[in-house]
Amino acid sequence: MKLMEINESVLNDYIEELVDERMKKIKKERTVYFLNTKQLEEYLGMSWPTITKVFLDDPAFPVLRKGKHYIFNKKELDEYLDEYCEEVKNSTGDILKYRRKGWTDWIEKKKGSLNAATSSDLCLCPLRKEFKKWTKKL
């Protein structure tokens, strides 16, 4: 029977290198305040079409516009996701089938006043174009 010899100094160097890489990644995650769409995809482990379908239709989803681009406040996003995950677990368990309570009521209430929306109303629905597409389906 052969035994394998392990060079402890090489192993220790390798472990130290892995720990350093992980610490850098953790430090970087803590310093990020806003995420762009690519970072959000990586952070959530979802594709952009799935994120759009599942989250961007929700008026409570923490999204901001930066010109033509979306940005996401990481702290608000984490709070939203914690709440959202609990709601999904307690209902269907499938994020693709779940719709938040009150969302359809909010749609009906806003549907009639969308064309005459004031700037304060637009803050409630930052994705007006997507909102119009969704309400046409109703």
N, C-alpha and C positions, 0 to 999 in steps of 0.2 A: 504494500500500500504506500503510495507516494503522499507526502505532506507538502503543502505549499508554503513557501517562505514568503513572509511579508516584510517589506522594508518599511519600518515604522516612520522614518523621517520623510519618505516619499508620501506615505499615507497622510501624515500630519500636514504636510505642505498642501496636498490636494484638498483636505478638509478645510484648512484655513482659507484657501482660495474660494471654495464654495460658500463659506460663511461670509467672506468679504463681498462677493457678488450679491448674495441675498441681502446683506445689510445696505448696500448701495441702492438696490431695488426698493427696499422698504423706505429708505430715506427719501428717494425720489417720489414715491407714492404719497408721502406725507406733505411734500412741498407743492404738489399739484393742487391748484385751486379750481381751475376750469379744465374740462375735458373737451376735445373736439370730437367730431363724429368717428374718426378712426380710433381714437383712444377709448371712446365709449363702446365701440364694437368689441375691442380687445378686453375691456374691463368687464363687460357683461357676458362675453363669450357668445354673442349673437351677431347675425348678419344685419346690415342696415335695413333691408326690407322687413325683417322680423321686428326690429326695434320700432320702425315706423308704424307697422300694423298694431303692435301690442301697446306701445307707450305713447307715441306722439299724438294720438287721437284724444288722449286723456288731458283735460284742461289743468289737472293738478300736477302733471309731470313738469319738473323743474327744467325748463328750456328757455334759453335766451337767443336772440338773433344778434349776429355780428355781421352786418351787411347781408350778404347772401348765405352766410354760413350759420350753423347752429353751434352754440356752446352750452355746456352743462356744468353747473356748480356742483362739485363733487360732494360737499357736505350735505346739501339739500337732496342730491340724488341718492345718497346712502340712506337718509331718513325716509325718503319716498319708497325706496326699494324694500326696506325693512317692513313698512306698513303694507305695501303691495303684496309681498310674499306671504305675510300672515293671512291676508284676505283670500289669496288664491288657495292656500292650504286649507282654509276653512270652507271653501266652496267647491269648485270643480277639480282643483288640483292640476289643471292644465292652463298655462298662461295664454295659449292661443285661443281658448274658448271663453275665458273669463272676461267679463266687463264689470267695471266698478259700479256699485250701487249709486243711484242718483245720476249717472251719466246720461241715460236716456231721457230722464226728466229735464236735465240741464239742456239737452239738445232741443227738446220740444219748446222749452221756454225761450231759448236763444234763436231758434229757427226763424220765427216771425220777425225778430228785431235785428237779424244779421245785416240786412242791407242798410238799415238806419243806425248802425252801431256807432257809438261815440268812441273817442280814443280810449276812455277808461274801460269800455267793454272789450276793446281789442286786446287789452292786457290779459283778460280772462282767456282769450283764445289766440295765442300768438301765431298759430298755424292756420290762418283764415282760409287759405286756399285748400288745404287738406280737409278742413271743416266743411267747406262747401261741397267738396266731392262726396264726403261721407253722408251729409244730409240729403243729397240727391238720391242716394240709395234707399233712404227710408220711405 
